[in-house]
């Protein structure tokens, strides 16, 4: 399994969107250098309010560019960085990866997949009706989260548009992704 990094984004201030960058640097055990969500413990405001000592399983947010294609077909205008992701990829089924999969980004960086992003009402504040596009129910009524995946940095390094993304799957039975 492989794909390509199309865009990288980061923001040092709390904001829903993240500006695109020429490159970002992943820091082992922390996240994206200079990004407001980097750290050993949770940085998302709602999670900090509940318990600021919880480990940060959301150091890096990745979204597949194919989601933006689907949203455009549904009449929405969403570009890389708009949903707050750090890395946008193409050609890789991020949502189909198991917990513990390792994403090798470029020559050095490695992100361990921890789970799904749980989209919130802020998405509708960005564009009305968008939440229903990224948070759906399947035929059985189960919730389907489409707004990307989260991970922790296992090896640091630079990540740039055009870098390859390759996947190493974990040993043993694979656990499907759930929200983190």
C-alpha positions, 0 to 999 in steps of 0.5 A: 500500500502506498500513496503520495503526500499532496499538501502539508499544513500547520498552525501555531494558533488555535484555528479551525483551518491550517495554512498550507506549508512548503514543508512541516517537520514531525517531532518524535512523540510530539507531533508537528513542530510549531503546531498548536496540537503538538505535545505529549498530552492532549491539546484539543480544547475539549479534551484538555477541559476533560482531562489535560493529562491524557496522552495525545493520540491526535498529534498528526491529523491526516486526510485523503484528498479523495474526500475533497473530490467527493465533497466538491461533487456534493457542492462543497468547496473544501481545500487541503488544510481547511478541515485542520489536517496536517497531512493530505494524501492521495492514493491511499485508503487511510480510513481502511487502515488498522490501529497501529499501522505505520505510515512512512512519510518521505525518507524519515518520518513515521506516524503510527495510526491511532484512530479516526478523527471524530468530526464536530459541529465546528465543521458546520460552522465552516460550511453549513451542511458539511458535517452530514457529509463527513459523519454518516450512517451506513445501512446498519445504522453504524456511524461512519466517520470520513474526516480523516485519521489521527496518529502519533509520531514514532520517528521525526523528520521533514514531510513535503508535498510529493513525498511518498507514503508507504504503510507497514501493517501491524502483526496479528489480528487487525483492529479497525479504526475507531474515534480517538 
